[in-house]
Amino acid sequence: MSKDTVVELRQPEGQDLLSAMLREGAQRLIAEALQSEFDEYLAQYAGHRDELGRAAVVRNGFQPRRELLTGLGPVGVRVPKMRSRTEEPAVFRSTLVPPYVRRAKAVDAVLPWLYLHGVSTGDMREALAALVGPEAKGLSAPVVARLKHRWSEEYRTWRRKPLGQERWVYVWADGIYSGLRAEDARLCALVLIGVNERGQKRFLAIEDGVRESKQSWLDLLRDLKERGLTLAPNLAVGDGALGFWAALAEIFPTTRQQRCWVHKTANVLNYLPRSLQARAKAGLHDIWMADTRVHAETAFDRFVTSYAAKYPKATECLAKDRAELLAFYAFPAEHWTHLRSSNVIESSFATIRHRTDRTKGCLTRDGMLAMIYKLGQSAERSWRRLRGFAWLAKVVEGVKFSDGIEVKTDTRIRVRNQPSRPAA
C-alpha cells in the first residue's frame, strides 16, 4: 500500500491524545479498506492491454484529500484514482466513501435526535462540536435546513413503498406523542412495525394521527392495503386504549389481538395505592410469565380475587382484556418475549418520549414526521431478527400451537377390529 494513502493526523486543540490516537487508527483502517477496494476494482482490467501491449488501466494517484465527519471527529481520506490508456472508460467510485460524502451516516442520524431534543438549527454546530470535536465543519444553519428538506423527501418516498413483496406475520402498533406543538395541536404519530417471514422487523407506517382515533387508524390501514399489505397479519400487539383495535377489526377481522402487558401493568397499578404496587406487580408478573395458559388463568383468578373487593377498578381494568392479554399462548414460545409487549416501538422512540423542556417550540407536522422517520430508520438498522424466526413459516401455514408448543396431528389410519369369520 502506498504511503500517500495515509495522511498524518493532526491533533485538534482541546482534544486529548487518546481521541487523536483513535482517530488515527480509524484513518488508517479507512485507508486500508479503500486500497483493498481499489485493488479489487483494478483487478477487473488485469488482462486488458492497449495497442502497445501496456496495461490498459493503471493507477493515477489520488483524489484531493477531504475530511469525513465521523463519530470520532473529522478523519482525512484520499480516494485512489485510475487512468485508462484506451478509449474504454475506467472510473473508480468507492462504495465506502462515495463521491461528495462529507459526513458518516451515524452523524446524520444524530442531527434529528438533536433537533427533537430541542437543539435549534443554529445551535447544531455547537452541539456536534461537543460530540465529535471542535472541527465539526459544514453544519451551518443552511446546511441543516437542506438536510431537513432531504429527510422530508426521503419520508415521502418511503411512505409510498410497496409492501406486497413480503408476508407480514406480526405487527406492533402504538401512538407516539412528541410533546411538541405541531402548528395548532400536539402531534401524535401513528406507528406500525411488522415482522416478515424471515424474522426481519421493519417500520410499515409512520403517519399523522388525531388522538389515536379509529378514523386515523382506518386511513392508515387502508393505505397499507393499497400498498400491498392485503394478507391479514396473524397477530397484532398494542395498547388497549388505541382506536387501532376498532379499525383493525374492520380492515383485518381475522387478525388476533394481543394487549401489551407493559401498558396494562402500568394502567392496573394506577388504581392501586403505592404501598401495594410492588406486590401487585409481582402478581401480574406471575400471569404473563406462566409457562402454560392454565397456570396463567390460575394466577389471573388469584389476582382478581385478591384485589376485587377493595380495588374494583384495578381488577376491572385487567379483566376486561383477559382473552387479548393471553393470546400469545397460541403462538410459538420462542416468540412470546416479542409478543407480550409493544416494547419494540417504545424503545425505538424513547428519545421522543423523554424529551427536554426545550422541545416545546412550534414545528410543522410534516417536519416532525420526517424527524420521527429518521429516528426510526436509525433504530431499524440496529434491530436483530425475531428470536425463533424459523417458526414463522409454521405460523403462516396455520399450524396450531398450544402453550407455545406445536400441536402434532395424528394422521395414522386407525383400523377397527373386525369380528373373525366362522369356520366353514
Buried (B, 14 or more C-beta within 10 A) or exposed (E): EEEEBBBEBEEBEEBEEEBBEBBBEBBBEBBEBBBEBBEEBBEEBEEBEBEEEEBBBBBEEBBEEBBBBBBBBBBBBBBBBBEBBBEEEBEBEBEEBEEEBBBBEBBBBBBBBBBBBBBEBEBBBEBBBEEBBBBBBEBEEEBBEEBBEEBBEBBEEBBEEEBEEBBBBBBBBBBBBBBBBBEEEEBBBBBBBBBBBBBBBBBBBBBBBEEBBBEBBBBBBEBBBEBBBEBBBBBBBBBBEBBBBEBBEEBBEEBBBBBBBBBBBEBBBEBBEEEBBEEBBEBBEBBBEBEEBEBBBBBBEEBBEBBBEEBEEBBEBBBEBBEBBBBBBBBBBBBBEBBBBBBBBBEBBEBBEEBEEEBEEEBEBBBBBBBBBBBBBBBBEEBEEBEBBEBBEBBBEEBEBEBBEEEEEEEEEEEEEEEEEEEE
